[in-house]
Amino acid sequence: MSTNRAAKADQYLNGLKENAYPGRGIVIGLTPDGTRLVQVYWIMGRSENSRNRVFVQEENGFVRTEAKDPAKLTDPSLIIYYPVKHVNGAHIVTNGDQTNTIHEALQAGGSFEIALATRTYEPDAPNFTPRISGLVDLKDGQFAYKLSILKSGDNTEEQTLRHTYTYEKALPGFGHCIHTYAGDGNPLPSFQGEPALVPLQNDAKQIADTYWHVLNDENKISLLVKTIRLGSGETELLIVNKD
C-alpha cells in the first residue's frame, strides 16, 4: 500500500512539472518522521501586475504579499493579501483575502466552514478564479487538516461550488495538494476533482526545493513552507522569492 501511495504521489508531483500554469497552490500534510504538519503555498502569474510580488514575513509570523516594485502596481485588489495567519493554535493558509475572513471567524469562536460560507470565487471574469484555503488546528481532536475550494460552475456566475475536504489522519511523508487552475488556457480552467496526494520530506528547505523545482520557471513567483510541530506548536517558516 505504501509503495502504491508513494508512486501515486510522485506521479502527481511530476505532472505539476508538465503543467505550465497550475496557478496558486496549497499543500498540507505531515513530515515522514511524523513530528510536524506542513503547509506549502505558492503563487504564479502571467501578467506584469501579477508577477510584481514577493512574500514578506511579519514579526508575528504572518505572511503578506507585497509589490516588488510599487511604481508598477496597477491593481492591488486580488494580488495583495495575507496568505498565512494564525490564531489560538489554528494555522490558516489561503490564496486571497479570505485569510482575514477565516482569522476573524476563528477569533470570534466560529469555524473554517462558516467563514468560507460567506465567500465565493474571485470576481475576475471570465476566469472566476477559485478561492482555495487550508487549515491546521492543533486543538481539533477529529481532523488533522482541512482544504477548501470555492469555484464557479462552468465558468459562469450562475452557481458557486463549495467543496471542503477534511482529513482525520495525516499520513507521514505525504500531503494533499489543491491549486486554482487545471492548466493554462483562456479562460483559465478551474481545478477539477479532489486534492491530490503528493510527497513531503522532513526538511523545510528540501520541501521548498522540491516544489519550487517543479513549478514553471517563467510563471512561478514565490513559495513558502511552514512547519508546525505537533505538541509544542512551534513553527518554522521558509520563504522563496523569485528575484
C-alpha positions in Angstrom: 0.0 0.0 0.0 2.7 2.5 1.0 4.6 1.8 -2.3 1.5 2.4 -4.3 0.9 5.6 -2.3 4.4 6.9 -3.0 4.1 6.1 -6.7 0.8 7.9 -6.9 2.2 11.0 -5.0 5.3 11.1 -7.2 3.1 10.8 -10.3 1.1 13.9 -9.4 4.3 15.9 -8.5 5.8 15.0 -11.9 2.5 16.1 -13.5 2.9 19.5 -12.0 6.2 19.8 -13.8 4.4 19.4 -17.1 1.7 21.9 -16.1 2.6 25.4 -17.3 0.1 27.2 -15.2 -1.5 25.4 -12.1 -1.8 29.0 -10.7 -1.7 29.3 -6.9 -1.4 26.1 -4.9 -1.6 24.8 -1.4 -0.2 21.5 0.1 -0.9 20.4 3.6 0.4 17.2 5.1 2.9 15.5 7.6 6.7 15.1 7.6 7.9 11.5 7.2 9.0 11.4 10.8 5.5 12.3 11.9 6.6 15.3 14.1 5.5 18.3 12.1 2.5 19.3 10.0 3.4 21.1 6.8 1.8 23.9 4.8 3.2 24.8 1.4 1.8 27.8 -0.6 3.0 29.1 -3.9 1.9 31.9 -6.3 2.3 32.2 -10.1 1.5 35.0 -12.5 1.2 35.7 -16.2 0.7 39.5 -16.2 3.3 42.1 -15.2 1.0 43.1 -12.3 0.7 39.5 -11.0 4.4 38.9 -11.3 5.3 42.1 -9.4 5.0 40.4 -6.0 7.1 38.9 -3.2 6.3 37.2 0.1 7.2 39.2 3.3 7.2 37.7 6.8 6.0 39.9 9.6 7.3 39.7 13.2 4.2 37.9 14.4 4.7 35.1 11.9 2.0 36.3 9.4 3.0 36.5 5.8 1.8 39.1 3.3 2.3 39.7 -0.4 3.9 42.9 -1.3 4.6 44.7 -4.6 8.3 44.2 -5.5 8.1 47.5 -7.4 5.3 49.7 -6.0 5.6 52.0 -9.1 4.5 49.1 -11.3 1.5 48.1 -9.2 -1.7 48.7 -11.1 -4.5 46.8 -9.3 -3.8 45.5 -5.8 -7.3 44.1 -5.1 -6.6 40.4 -5.8 -2.9 40.2 -5.5 -2.0 41.9 -2.3 -3.2 39.9 0.8 -2.2 37.8 3.7 -1.7 34.1 2.6 -0.7 33.0 6.1 -2.1 33.9 9.5 -2.6 32.0 12.8 -4.8 32.3 15.9 -5.1 30.2 19.0 -3.3 27.2 17.6 -5.1 27.4 14.3 -2.9 27.9 11.2 -4.5 29.4 8.1 -3.3 29.4 4.5 -5.2 30.7 1.5 -4.9 32.3 -1.9 -6.7 35.6 -1.0 -8.2 37.9 1.5 -10.4 35.1 2.8 -7.5 34.5 5.1 -8.8 37.5 7.1 -12.4 36.1 6.9 -11.3 32.8 8.5 -9.0 34.5 11.0 -11.8 36.8 12.2 -14.3 33.9 12.4 -11.9 31.7 14.5 -11.2 34.6 16.8 -14.9 35.0 17.4 -15.5 31.3 18.1 -16.7 30.4 14.6 -15.4 27.8 12.2 -13.5 27.4 8.9 -16.6 26.3 7.1 -18.8 29.1 8.5 -16.3 31.7 7.4 -16.0 30.4 3.9 -19.8 30.1 3.5 -19.7 33.9 3.4 -17.3 34.0 0.4 -17.2 33.0 -3.2 -14.8 32.7 -6.1 -12.8 35.7 -7.2 -14.5 38.4 -9.3 -12.1 38.2 -12.2 -14.4 37.2 -15.1 -14.0 35.3 -17.4 -11.7 33.2 -15.2 -13.7 33.3 -11.9 -10.5 32.1 -10.1 -11.3 29.7 -7.3 -10.5 30.6 -3.7 -8.5 27.8 -2.1 -8.0 27.6 1.6 -6.4 25.3 4.2 -6.4 24.9 8.0 -4.3 23.1 10.6 -5.9 23.5 14.0 -3.9 21.8 16.8 -6.9 21.9 19.1 -9.1 19.9 16.6 -9.2 16.4 18.0 -11.0 15.0 15.0 -9.3 16.5 11.9 -5.6 16.8 11.2 -6.2 19.4 8.5 -8.8 20.7 6.1 -8.8 22.0 2.5 -11.4 24.0 0.7 -12.2 25.3 -2.8 -14.9 27.8 -3.8 -15.3 27.9 -7.6 -17.8 28.8 -10.2 -19.9 26.2 -12.1 -18.8 26.1 -15.7 -17.0 29.5 -15.6 -20.2 31.3 -15.1 -21.7 33.4 -12.3 -24.8 31.2 -12.0 -23.5 28.9 -9.2 -20.8 28.7 -6.6 -19.5 25.2 -6.0 -18.3 24.7 -2.4 -16.1 21.7 -1.6 -14.4 21.1 1.8 -12.1 18.2 2.3 -11.5 17.1 5.9 -8.6 14.7 6.7 -8.9 12.8 10.0 -5.4 11.5 9.8 -2.3 12.9 8.3 -0.1 10.4 6.5 3.7 10.6 7.3 5.6 11.7 4.3 2.5 12.8 2.3 0.3 15.8 1.8 -2.7 16.8 -0.3 -2.4 19.4 -3.0 -5.0 21.7 -4.4 -4.5 24.6 -6.9 -6.5 27.2 -8.7 -6.3 26.0 -12.3 -6.2 22.7 -14.1 -3.7 24.3 -16.5 -3.2 27.2 -18.8 -6.0 28.5 -21.1 -8.2 31.4 -21.9 -10.3 31.5 -19.9 -8.3 29.6 -17.3 -10.0 26.2 -16.4 -10.6 25.7 -12.7 -9.1 22.8 -10.7 -11.1 19.6 -11.0 -11.5 16.7 -8.7 -10.3 16.1 -5.2 -7.0 17.3 -3.7 -4.1 15.1 -5.0 -1.7 13.1 -2.9 1.9 14.5 -3.1 5.2 13.7 -1.3 6.7 15.6 1.6 10.2 15.5 3.2 11.4 16.1 6.8 13.5 19.2 5.9 11.7 22.5 5.1 14.3 23.5 2.6 14.1 20.2 0.8 10.3 20.6 0.6 10.7 24.1 -0.8 13.3 23.0 -3.3 11.1 20.1 -4.5 8.0 22.2 -5.2 10.0 25.3 -6.5 11.7 23.0 -9.0 8.5 21.5 -10.5 6.8 24.9 -11.0 7.1 26.5 -14.4 10.2 28.8 -14.5 8.6 31.6 -16.3 5.3 31.8 -14.3 6.4 31.0 -10.7 6.8 34.0 -8.4 7.1 33.0 -4.7 6.7 30.0 -2.4 6.6 29.4 1.3 6.9 26.3 3.6 5.6 26.4 7.1 6.0 23.6 9.6 4.0 23.2 12.8 5.4 20.9 15.4 2.8 18.6 17.0 2.6 19.0 20.7 4.5 22.3 21.2 3.0 24.2 18.2 6.5 25.6 17.4 6.6 26.8 13.8 9.3 27.3 11.2 8.8 29.4 8.1 10.8 29.4 4.9 10.2 31.8 2.0 11.5 31.7 -1.6 11.0 34.7 -3.8 12.0 34.5 -7.5 14.1 37.6 -7.6 
